[in-house]
C-alpha cells in the first residue's frame, strides 16, 4: 500500500477517533447534567455503541498505520516524536479503558433508576467525576499527539 493511502487512512482514522471521543463525551456529559435517567440511559446506550464501533476500531488502527508509515518513510520508531506520540497515545488509551467501564455502569444505573422510578444513586455522581477526570488527560494527550504528528519536531 502506498504511503499516501496509508497517510490518508491514518488521518481519517485519527479524525474519527478524536471526533467520536469528543462528541460522545459532550453528549454524555450534558445528558448527565439533566439528571434524567431516561435521557442518560438513551444517550449512554448510543455513546457506548459509538465507542465500540468507531473508537475501538480506530484505537487499533492508529498505531498500526502510524508505525507502518514510519517504516515506509524509513523513520526509526525510536525517533523522539514517535516515542512521545506512542507514549501519549497509550496514556490516552489507559484512560479510555476505565472510561468505557464507567460508561457501562452509568448507563446501567440510569436504566435501573428508570425501571424503578428512583433517582440516580450517589455512586453515579462519583463515577461521573472520575469519568471527567480521566477524560481530561486523554483529551490533552491526543491534542499533543496531533501536534507531534503534524510538526514532527526533532
SEVEX-216090 format. One line per field, with one value per atom (N, C-alpha, C): residue number from 1; residue in one letter; atom name; x, y, z. Coordinates in pm, whole numbers, plus 50000, padded with zeros to 5 digits. Layout:
% SEVEX-216090
seq: NUM  ...
type: a  ...
atom: CA  ...
xx: X  ...
yy: Y  ...
zz: Z  ...
END
This chain:
% SEVEX-216090
seq: 1  1  1  2  2  2  3  3  3  4  4  4  5  5  5  6  6  6  7  7  7  8  8  8  9  9  9  10  10  10  11  11  11  12  12  12  13  13  13  14  14  14  15  15  15  16  16  16  17  17  17  18  18  18  19  19  19  20  20  20  21  21  21  22  22  22  23  23  23  24  24  24  25  25  25  26  26  26  27  27  27  28  28  28  29  29  29  30  30  30  31  31  31  32  32  32  33  33  33  34  34  34  35  35  35  36  36  36  37  37  37  38  38  38  39  39  39  40  40  40  41  41  41  42  42  42  43  43  43  44  44  44  45  45  45  46  46  46  47  47  47  48  48  48  49  49  49  50  50  50  51  51  51  52  52  52  53  53  53  54  54  54  55  55  55  56  56  56  57  57  57  58  58  58  59  59  59  60  60  60  61  61  61  62  62  62  63  63  63  64  64  64  65  65  65  66  66  66  67  67  67  68  68  68  69  69  69  70  70  70  71  71  71  72  72  72  73  73  73  74  74  74  75  75  75  76  76  76  77  77  77  78  78  78  79  79  79  80  80  80  81  81  81  82  82  82  83  83  83  84  84  84  85  85  85  86  86  86  87  87  87  88  88  88  89  89  89  90  90  90  91  91  91  92  92  92  93  93  93  94  94  94  95  95  95  96  96  96  97  97  97  98  98  98  99  99  99  100  100  100  101  101  101  102  102  102  103  103  103  104  104  104  105  105  105  106  106  106  107  107  107  108  108  108  109  109  109  110  110  110  111  111  111  112  112  112  113  113  113  114  114  114  115  115  115  116  116  116  117  117  117  118  118  118  119  119  119  120  120  120  121  121  121  122  122  122  123  123  123  124  124  124  125  125  125  126  126  126  127  127  127  128  128  128  129  129  129  130  130  130  131  131  131  132  132  132  133  133  133  134  134  134  135  135  135  136  136  136  137  137  137  138  138  138  139  139  139  140  140  140  141  141  141  142  142  142  143  143  143  144  144  144  145  145  145  146  146  146  147  147  147  148  148  148  149  149  149  150  150  150  151  151  151  152  152  152  153  153  153  154  154  154
type: x  x  x  x  x  x  x  x  x  x  x  x  x  x  x  x  x  x  x  x  x  x  x  x  x  x  x  x  x  x  x  x  x  x  x  x  x  x  x  x  x  x  x  x  x  x  x  x  x  x  x  x  x  x  x  x  x  x  x  x  x  x  x  x  x  x  x  x  x  x  x  x  x  x  x  x  x  x  x  x  x  x  x  x  x  x  x  x  x  x  x  x  x  x  x  x  x  x  x  x  x  x  x  x  x  x  x  x  x  x  x  x  x  x  x  x  x  x  x  x  x  x  x  x  x  x  x  x  x  x  x  x  x  x  x  x  x  x  x  x  x  x  x  x  x  x  x  x  x  x  x  x  x  x  x  x  x  x  x  x  x  x  x  x  x  x  x  x  x  x  x  x  x  x  x  x  x  x  x  x  x  x  x  x  x  x  x  x  x  x  x  x  x  x  x  x  x  x  x  x  x  x  x  x  x  x  x  x  x  x  x  x  x  x  x  x  x  x  x  x  x  x  x  x  x  x  x  x  x  x  x  x  x  x  x  x  x  x  x  x  x  x  x  x  x  x  x  x  x  x  x  x  x  x  x  x  x  x  x  x  x  x  x  x  x  x  x  x  x  x  x  x  x  x  x  x  x  x  x  x  x  x  x  x  x  x  x  x  x  x  x  x  x  x  x  x  x  x  x  x  x  x  x  x  x  x  x  x  x  x  x  x  x  x  x  x  x  x  x  x  x  x  x  x  x  x  x  x  x  x  x  x  x  x  x  x  x  x  x  x  x  x  x  x  x  x  x  x  x  x  x  x  x  x  x  x  x  x  x  x  x  x  x  x  x  x  x  x  x  x  x  x  x  x  x  x  x  x  x  x  x  x  x  x  x  x  x  x  x  x  x  x  x  x  x  x  x  x  x  x  x  x  x  x  x  x  x  x  x  x  x  x  x  x  x  x  x  x  x  x  x  x  x  x  x  x  x  x  x  x  x  x  x  x  x  x  x  x  x  x  x  x  x  x  x  x  x  x  x  x  x  x  x  x  x  x  x  x  x  x  x  x
atom: N  CA  C  N  CA  C  N  CA  C  N  CA  C  N  CA  C  N  CA  C  N  CA  C  N  CA  C  N  CA  C  N  CA  C  N  CA  C  N  CA  C  N  CA  C  N  CA  C  N  CA  C  N  CA  C  N  CA  C  N  CA  C  N  CA  C  N  CA  C  N  CA  C  N  CA  C  N  CA  C  N  CA  C  N  CA  C  N  CA  C  N  CA  C  N  CA  C  N  CA  C  N  CA  C  N  CA  C  N  CA  C  N  CA  C  N  CA  C  N  CA  C  N  CA  C  N  CA  C  N  CA  C  N  CA  C  N  CA  C  N  CA  C  N  CA  C  N  CA  C  N  CA  C  N  CA  C  N  CA  C  N  CA  C  N  CA  C  N  CA  C  N  CA  C  N  CA  C  N  CA  C  N  CA  C  N  CA  C  N  CA  C  N  CA  C  N  CA  C  N  CA  C  N  CA  C  N  CA  C  N  CA  C  N  CA  C  N  CA  C  N  CA  C  N  CA  C  N  CA  C  N  CA  C  N  CA  C  N  CA  C  N  CA  C  N  CA  C  N  CA  C  N  CA  C  N  CA  C  N  CA  C  N  CA  C  N  CA  C  N  CA  C  N  CA  C  N  CA  C  N  CA  C  N  CA  C  N  CA  C  N  CA  C  N  CA  C  N  CA  C  N  CA  C  N  CA  C  N  CA  C  N  CA  C  N  CA  C  N  CA  C  N  CA  C  N  CA  C  N  CA  C  N  CA  C  N  CA  C  N  CA  C  N  CA  C  N  CA  C  N  CA  C  N  CA  C  N  CA  C  N  CA  C  N  CA  C  N  CA  C  N  CA  C  N  CA  C  N  CA  C  N  CA  C  N  CA  C  N  CA  C  N  CA  C  N  CA  C  N  CA  C  N  CA  C  N  CA  C  N  CA  C  N  CA  C  N  CA  C  N  CA  C  N  CA  C  N  CA  C  N  CA  C  N  CA  C  N  CA  C  N  CA  C  N  CA  C  N  CA  C  N  CA  C  N  CA  C  N  CA  C  N  CA  C  N  CA  C  N  CA  C  N  CA  C  N  CA  C  N  CA  C  N  CA  C  N  CA  C  N  CA  C  N  CA  C  N  CA  C  N  CA  C  N  CA  C  N  CA  C  N  CA  C  N  CA  C  N  CA  C  N  CA  C  N  CA  C  N  CA  C  N  CA  C  N  CA  C
xx: 50085  50000  50089  50053  50137  50132  50239  50249  50131  50095  49987  49854  49826  49700  49701  49813  49823  49810  49874  49866  49722  49653  49514  49427  49444  49368  49401  49529  49573  49508  49509  49448  49297  49234  49090  49056  49132  49110  49129  49231  49254  49141  49086  48973  48849  48825  48711  48733  48853  48883  48859  48918  48908  48765  48703  48568  48466  48476  48383  48404  48529  48557  48504  48530  48484  48332  48273  48128  48054  48097  48028  48048  48167  48191  48100  48086  48000  47856  47801  47662  47641  47737  47723  47732  47822  47836  47708  47656  47538  47411  47408  47296  47300  47419  47433  47386  47411  47370  47219  47145  46999  46946  47022  46981  46857  46822  46704  46749  46713  46756  46717  46605  46562  46660  46697  46792  46928  46974  47106  47114  47012  47013  47020  46945  46943  47076  47124  47249  47367  47375  47486  47480  47360  47347  47409  47373  47428  47575  47615  47756  47845  47799  47875  47886  47777  47780  47880  47878  47973  48117  48140  48275  48319  48231  48268  48288  48201  48211  48326  48334  48428  48557  48545  48665  48753  48694  48775  48849  48781  48848  48959  48936  49041  49155  49125  49231  49329  49278  49364  49439  49368  49426  49535  49516  49609  49755  49791  49934  49985  49903  49948  49978  49888  49911  50025  50037  50146  50283  50292  50419  50450  50347  50369  50417  50360  50407  50552  50587  50726  50818  50774  50850  50867  50756  50762  50852  50852  50932  51075  51105  51240  51271  51169  51187  51191  51299  51307  51196  51143  51041  51098  51230  51295  51313  51263  51266  51185  51238  51171  51023  50987  50845  50755  50809  50731  50717  50827  50821  50721  50726  50632  50488  50469  50334  50281  50365  50324  50292  50378  50355  50226  50205  50084  49960  49974  49863  49822  49921  49891  49840  49883  49826  49676  49643  49502  49423  49481  49414  49398  49498  49489  49380  49352  49240  49108  49109  48985  48927  49010  48959  48870  48914  48823  48702  48718  48606  48494  48532  48431  48359  48433  48370  48274  48319  48233  48107  48121  48005  47902  47950  47858  47786  47859  47797  47698  47737  47649  47522  47537  47420  47328  47386  47306  47238  47307  47246  47126  47140  47029  46913  46943  46837  46764  46841  46781  46693  46744  46666  46538  46547  46429  46328  46376  46288  46222  46295  46244  46181  46180  46128  46193  46325  46402  46505  46557  46663  46793  46884  47016  47084  47157  47227  47344  47388  47502  47627  47638  47754  47765  47651  47653  47736  47716  47791  47940  47975  48116  48177  48103  48151  48164  48071  48078  48203  48233  48352  48479  48489  48606  48613  48498  48489  48545  48507  48558  48708  48751  48893  48981  48930  49005  49000  48893  48878  48973  49005  49091  49231  49303  49436  49430  49325  49312  49297  49212  49191  49321  49385  49508  49618  49628  49730  49709  49583  49557  49580  49553  49584  49733  49814  49960  50003  49942  49975  49946  49834  49804  49916  49960  50069  50195  50230  50352  50342  50223  50205  50231  50186  50199  50335  50386  50511  50635  50625  50738  50866  50859  50977  51096  51215  51337  51382
yy: 49883  50000  50123  50223  50341  50426  50503  50591  50688  50745  50843  50783  50661  50595  50568  50518  50489  50619  50725  50854  50905  50894  50938  50858  50726  50641  50674  50703  50737  50869  50968  51097  51083  51011  50987  50915  50814  50737  50823  50906  50993  51094  51138  51230  51161  51038  50962  50935  50897  50870  50994  51105  51228  51282  51281  51333  51251  51120  51033  51052  51055  51072  51204  51311  51442  51452  51401  51408  51327  51204  51122  51180  51231  51292  51412  51494  51613  51573  51481  51442  51368  51282  51210  51304  51400  51495  51576  51630  51714  51632  51509  51422  51397  51376  51354  51475  51592  51715  51730  51662  51670  51596  51496  51409  51326  51322  51248  51109  51003  50869  50828  50876  50840  50897  51022  51086  51019  50998  50939  50798  50717  50579  50577  50664  50667  50716  50828  50886  50793  50737  50649  50519  50471  50350  50373  50483  50511  50552  50618  50654  50532  50434  50309  50237  50235  50172  50245  50377  50455  50424  50411  50377  50242  50142  50009  50009  50075  50072  50157  50279  50374  50389  50411  50435  50311  50197  50075  50043  50051  50019  50118  50245  50343  50335  50296  50279  50171  50068  49960  50005  50072  50109  50216  50312  50425  50387  50311  50279  50192  50101  50015  50096  50187  50268  50367  50421  50514  50446  50330  50257  50212  50176  50135  50253  50371  50491  50521  50507  50530  50431  50307  50205  50244  50282  50319  50441  50534  50656  50637  50521  50496  50574  50607  50680  50577  50575  50478  50503  50395  50407  50466  50476  50535  50686  50743  50888  50952  51055  51109  51145  51209  51247  51125  51016  50892  50826  50825  50770  50847  50981  51063  51041  51035  51011  50877  50776  50643  50642  50703  50707  50782  50896  50974  50902  50833  50756  50646  50577  50472  50528  50648  50715  50741  50793  50817  50687  50581  50451  50397  50420  50375  50450  50572  50647  50600  50565  50528  50397  50299  50169  50178  50246  50260  50349  50442  50528  50443  50347  50259  50180  50128  50054  50146  50269  50365  50396  50413  50443  50330  50208  50093  50092  50118  50120  50237  50353  50471  50450  50389  50356  50262  50160  50063  50126  50217  50287  50369  50434  50514  50423  50310  50215  50163  50131  50082  50189  50312  50422  50444  50432  50448  50336  50213  50097  50101  50151  50152  50285  50380  50516  50578  50566  50624  50721  50810  50898  50819  50880  50818  50801  50693  50676  50774  50797  50887  50837  50706  50649  50701  50732  50787  50914  51002  51129  51105  51007  50974  50921  50834  50780  50891  50983  51095  51179  51202  51279  51209  51080  51003  51002  50985  50984  51113  51226  51357  51367  51327  51336  51249  51137  51052  51110  51176  51232  51347  51425  51542  51503  51414  51379  51304  51225  51155  51256  51355  51460  51537  51583  51661  51578  51451  51364  51354  51338  51326  51458  51570  51701  51712  51670  51675  51576  51460  51362  51423  51492  51560  51657  51735  51829  51754  51649  51573  51509  51461  51401  51503  51625  51727  51795  51832  51906  51819  51694  51602  51671  51731  51805  51713  51770  51689  51695
zz: 50000  50000  50000  49924  49911  50038  50058  50174  50178  50063  50058  50104  50061  50101  50252  50303  50447  50526  50478  50547  50547  50436  50427  50526  50529  50620  50767  50793  50928  50973  50887  50921  50935  50844  50853  50983  51016  51138  51262  51262  51379  51395  51285  51290  51347  51305  51358  51507  51546  51686  51772  51733  51811  51809  51692  51681  51757  51748  51821  51971  52014  52156  52210  52137  52182  52175  52067  52051  52156  52179  52279  52419  52447  52578  52599  52498  52506  52539  52461  52482  52613  52650  52775  52895  52889  52999  53018  52908  52921  52946  52902  52939  53089  53144  53288  53367  53316  53386  53396  53310  53319  53440  53487  53598  53564  53437  53391  53346  53421  53385  53243  53194  53058  52955  52973  52881  52892  53014  53037  52980  53007  52956  52804  52741  52594  52537  52587  52534  52561  52681  52712  52632  52606  52523  52386  52322  52189  52194  52302  52317  52330  52406  52422  52288  52212  52079  51990  51992  51911  51952  52082  52128  52075  52080  52032  51880  51807  51660  51607  51653  51594  51674  51803  51883  51890  51917  51930  51801  51688  51561  51530  51556  51527  51628  51751  51851  51807  51746  51697  51571  51481  51353  51364  51453  51461  51479  51582  51596  51482  51434  51324  51199  51165  51044  51066  51187  51216  51207  51268  51262  51120  51044  50905  50821  50843  50771  50805  50933  50973  50901  50893  50821  50674  50610  50468  50444  50539  50524  50574  50632  50682  50810  50887  51012  51126  51204  51314  51418  51474  51578  51707  51715  51831  51818  51707  51688  51801  51867  51986  51967  51857  51843  51825  51769  51758  51896  51972  52108  52194  52187  52264  52217  52087  52033  52083  52078  52122  52271  52350  52495  52529  52466  52492  52442  52332  52277  52374  52429  52525  52658  52693  52811  52788  52671  52638  52642  52588  52590  52731  52817  52956  53031  52991  53049  52990  52863  52794  52843  52873  52917  53041  53149  53262  53230  53138  53097  53035  52953  52893  53002  53097  53207  53284  53311  53382  53302  53172  53088  53093  53091  53101  53235  53345  53477  53488  53436  53445  53362  53246  53165  53240  53303  53379  53499  53567  53680  53634  53519  53466  53426  53365  53328  53452  53557  53681  53745  53750  53809  53730  53600  53515  53542  53547  53568  53706  53806  53943  53982  53889  53916  54039  54044  54154  54097  54181  54131  54110  54041  54021  54157  54176  54304  54316  54438  54462  54391  54375  54305  54162  54102  53965  53960  54058  54061  54079  54159  54179  54049  53982  53854  53750  53748  53654  53679  53806  53841  53793  53818  53774  53622  53557  53411  53352  53411  53364  53390  53509  53544  53454  53409  53315  53174  53140  53006  52978  53080  53060  53012  53083  53031  52897  52876  52747  52634  52653  52552  52526  52634  52618  52552  52588  52527  52377  52334  52190  52118  52183  52122  52096  52193  52176  52066  52061  51957  51819  51804  51677  51641  51739  51714  51669  51741  51708  51570  51534  51401  51291  51315  51210  51211  51329  51339  51327  51374  51374  51424  51545  51595  51619  51599  51618  51761
END
